[in-house]
Amino acid sequence: MAAAIVIKDLRKSYGEVEAVRGISFDVSEGEVFALLGPNGAGKTTTVEICEGFRERSAGHVSVLGHDPAKGERSLKSRMGVVLQTTGVDVYLTVAETIELYQQAYPKPRRLDEVIELVGLQEKRNTRVGKLSGGQVRRLDVGVALAGDPELLFLDEPTTGFDPAARRGAWDVIRNLKALGKTILLTTHYMDEAQNLADDVAIIARGEIVARGTPATLGGRDTAATVVRFRLPEGAGELPDSLKSIATATEGGVQIATEDPTRALHELTGWALQRGVQIDALEVTRPSLEDVYLEITGGEAGAEQA
C-alpha cells in the first residue's frame, strides 16, 4: 500500500540536547500505527513534527505527500489531531462543538455521522461541562473528525480512562479504521497497542529500537513459551526430558520450551500415569509489555491496565 507518512533520518535538537536522533519509519494508508516509548523518548516531538506544530532540525518528512513544515492548508484540511489535552468550550453542546469546527473545513463530514462514530448520540444536546472525562475524550475525536480527514493523530487518547471507557474508545478507533482512515497512535498502554495496531515502533532515547507487528515485535513469535505449574509434595521427579529444562521458582516449577505441545503432553502424561494433581498450570508467551521492558531496559513510561 502507499505510504501516508514517510520519515527518513528525522532529527530534532533543543540546544545541545538531541531529542530525536535520526529515526526512519513509514505508515501505510489505512493502517493503525502505534508509536511506543517511555516519557521523554521523543514520541510527542515526532508526532508534532508530522502535524506541522514543531520544526525539525534535519531529515525528510512527508505527510500525505506534503512537507508539514510548510503549514499548507491543503494538508491541514486532510488531517485530524487529538492532543493529550484540549480546551473546547464547556458551555457548548456536543453538536454545537462539532459544528463549530466543521466550519473550518471545505468538505466536513455530516454531523450525525460524526456523533454516531464517536458514540455520543445520547449526549448530542448535552453541554460539554456536563460530560464525563471519557465522553469529553470521545468529543475530542469527534472534533478531529469534523473535517472528514484521511489521517488522524491520536496522542495518548485513553490516558486516565477507566477500563470500560478505554474499551469504548478502542471501538471508536476500530470504526475509524473500518472507514479506511490512517491512524498514528501514541500510547503507554501495551494492551492498547496489541489490540489496535497493525504495526508498532518502539522509540527510546530518541531512536527507533524495534519495529514490527504486535505479534512479532522483538521476536515474540519465536520466543520460548513458558509453562508454569505447582506439584504436590511427594510427586517425585519429573521425567528426564522435562527435568533438564525445568527450574524451581518461588511459586512452583517453570519450563521454557520452543515446543510447548510436546512439553505439555509429556508433563500431563507423566502426571496421569502417577496420579499426580498438577495445580496452577499456565502456558504463556512473552507479552508485548515483556518485550517493551526488555527493549527499553525497563525505562519508566510503560503501563499495563
N, C-alpha and C positions, 0 to 999 in steps of 0.2 A: 504493500500500500504506500501511497505518497506520504511524505512527512509533513505534519502540521508545524512542528518545531524542529529546527536544526541548530545545534550548538557545537561549535568547534573551538577548542583551546580558549575557553572563556576565562578571563581573569578580572578580578576586582580587588583593588588595594585601597586601604584607608591609611594614608601616610606610609609608614613602614610596615604596616600590618597587611598581609595578603590574605583576604578573606576567602577568595575563590582562586584556585591555583591550576588553571589550565584544564578545566573539565570539558568533556565532549560527550554528547548523547543526542538522540533524536526521539521524537514522539510521533508515532504514526497516526494518521487520521482515523478517527472513530474508536480509539483505544483509551483506556484509563491508565495513565502512567503515574506511579507513586514515587515520590522523592522522599526518602527517609534519611534521618540523621539526627545526631544529638543537637541540643541547643548550641547555637554559635557555630554550627558546622558549615554554614553557607547556603542553607536551603532558601530562606526568605530572600537573601540577596540575589540568588539566581533567579527566583521567580519574579522579583520586582524588576530585574533587568529585562526579562521576557515580556513583562507587562508594559515596559516603557517608563516606569516610575523611577528608575535608577540607571545612571550611565555606567557602562562597562569601561574598564581600563584597557582591555585588549581582547582580541578574539572575534569570532564571527557568530552572529545570532540572526536567525531568520524565523519569523513567526508568520505563518500563513503567507509566506513569500515576501514579507516586508521586514525591514530593519526597524525594530520597535523604538530605537533611539531617535528616529525621525519624528515620532509623535503624529503620524499621519491619521487623519480622521477615517480614511478608508480602511485602516486596520482596526482602530478602536471600535468601529461600528460592528465588527465581526467577532469581538471578544467580550466575555463576561468575567467579572472578577468578584470573588468572595474573599474579603480581607479577614484577618483574625478578629478585628473589632470594627464596628460600623457606627454610624451616627444618624440613623433615619429619624424623622420627626415623630415623636411619641404621640402627637395629637392627631395624626392622620390615621385613617383606617388602612387595612391591608390593601384593599382595592385602590384607594387613593394613592398610596405609596408607589405601587407598581405603575399606575397610570402616569404619575409624575415623571418617573424615569423613562417610560416609553416615549415621551415627547422628545427625548434626545436622539432617537434612532430613526433612520429613514424607513425601515420596514419592521416595526415591532411585532412580536408575537401576540396573538389575541389574548386579551386579559383573562378570559375564562379558562383558556388552556394553561396559562402560566399558573394561575391559582390552583388548578387541578393537579398540575405536575408536582407542585410542592406540598400538596395535601392540606391546603388551608381553606377549603370550600366553606366549612362551618364557621370560619373566622373572617370571612370576606369583609364584613362590615364592622369588625372589632377594631378599636384603636390600638395602635402599636404598644402603647403603655400598659395595656391590659393583657398582652400576650405573655406566655411563659418563655423562658430562655430558649428552649428548643424550637418553639414556634417563631420566635424572632429570627433564629438562625435559618429556618425554612424561608422566612421572608427575605433574608439576605440573598438566598439562592434565587428567589423569585425576582428580586431586583436585578440580579446578574442575567436572568433570562429575559428581561423585559425587551431587549432588542433582538431576540432570537439569534444569539451568537452561535458561531460554528465551534468556538473554542472557549472552554471555561477553566479558570484558575481557581482552585479551591484550597485556600491556605488554612490548614488545620480546622476544617469546618465543624468538627464534633467535639472539640476540646471543652471539657466541663459538662458534657451531656451525661444524663443517667443512661443505663443500658437500653431502656425502651426507646428513648429519644434517639440514641445512636442508631439503633436498628431501623427506625423510621427514616433517618437521614440516609442510610445506606439504600433504602428502597428508592428514594428520590434520585440518588446518583445512578442507580441501575436503570431507572426510567430514562434519564438523560442519555445514557449510553445507548439504550434501545432506539432512541431518536437519531442516533448517528453522531452525537456530539463527541468532540475530543476533550478529554479532561486531564489536566495536570493537577495532581493531588499531593499536598504535603500533609504528613500526619506523624504523630508519635505512637499511634496505636498499631501494633503489629497485626492484630486480627483484622483490623480495618483494611490494611494493605492486602492481606491474604484473601479476604473476601471480595474485594472490589477491583484490584489492579490486574491488568493484563501483563504489565511489565513493571519492574521495580529497579530503582538505582539507589544505592546507599552512598551518602556523602559524609565524609568525616575529615575534619581539619582542612576543609576546602578542596578535597579531592574525591573523585568517584572511586570507591574502593571495592564495589561489587555491582554487578548488573545481571539481570535475568528475570525469568518468570518467578512468581511466588513459590512454585513447586521445585524449581531448580536452583534458586539463588544460593550461592555458597556451597553448591554440591549437595543440597538437601535430598535430591532424588537418588543419589548414590551413597549417601552416608549410612553408616551401620544403624540397624534397628536395635533398640534396647528392650529386652524382656525383663520385667521385674516381677518378683513373687516372694512369698514367705512360705517356709516349710515348718511343720510342727516338730517338736523335739522328738528325737529318735527316728527320724525319717530315713536316716542312713545317707550314704554318699550318692551324689548324682552319678550318672553313667560317665565313663571316661570322656566321651565325645563332648559332653557339656562341662564337665569339671575343669577342663583345660581352659575354657573361655569364661568361666563364671568367677565373679568377685563378690565377696561379702560386703554388704552395706549395713548401715545402722538399722534400716527397715527390713532387711532380709537378704535376698540374693539378686544379683544383676548379671545379665548376659548380653553382651554386644555381639551382634551377628549380622552378616550380609545375606544370610539365608534363614529368615525368621520362620518360614513354613517348616523346614526340616527341624529347626531347634524346638519349635513348639510340639511337633509330632513326637520327637524323642523325649521331651520333658513329660508330656501328658501320658505317653505310652508307659514310661517308667513309673509314673505315679499310679496309674491304673493297675499295673502289674503288682505293685507293692501295697496297694490300698492306701496310698498317701493322699491326704487332702491338701491341695495347693490353694493358698489364700492370697488375696490382693494381687491377682495376676493381671498385668497390664502390658500392652505392647505399644511402644511409641517410637516415632522418628523425630529427629531434631525439628523443633518448631521454627517458624520464621524468627521468633524472638531469640531463640538459642543462637541461630546463625548471626543475627544482628549483633548480639552482645559479643560473640566471638570475633566478628569482623571489626567492630568498633572498639574492642578492648574494654567493653563494659562501661563506656562513657555514659554520663547522665543524658537523659532525653528519651529513653525507651520506656514505654508504659504498656502495660497489659491490663485491659479492663477485666 
